[in-house]
Amino acid sequence: MLEHIYIADVPKVVEELFSLSKKLLVVNVACYKAAALLPNGENAHITVRSPDWWKGVFDTISIKYPNIEVLLICSTSFLSGVIFEKYKSNDWESSTSFTNELKFYHFKPN
């Protein structure tokens, strides 16, 4: 539902999700326009951003919650998208082989 949040409020809402998590945070965010329009004519998905943009938001905030594991799924259409590899920011600090290469998997129907 994060695609329904105004962009200025996204960091605060994501931080709230982290603060409510004990071990694992699983998020699926839509990265495409919705079929529905709001009464004012705007698209119902008011914050449509790329999977990489959403990954950056979660990476930035995860630093404050080093022991929360994150599984970020970014749907690029109703039936397809990107699943980023699970991570904890704590793993970055303890790793001797950390790289900034994104690891992700595309999913789509057969």
Secondary structure, DSSP 4 states (H G I P E B T S, - for coil): -GGGS-GGGHHHHHHHHHHH-SSEEEEEEE-S--S-B-TTS-BS------HHHHHHHHHHHHTT-TT-EEEEEEESSSS-EEEEPPB-HHHHHH-SS------EEEE---
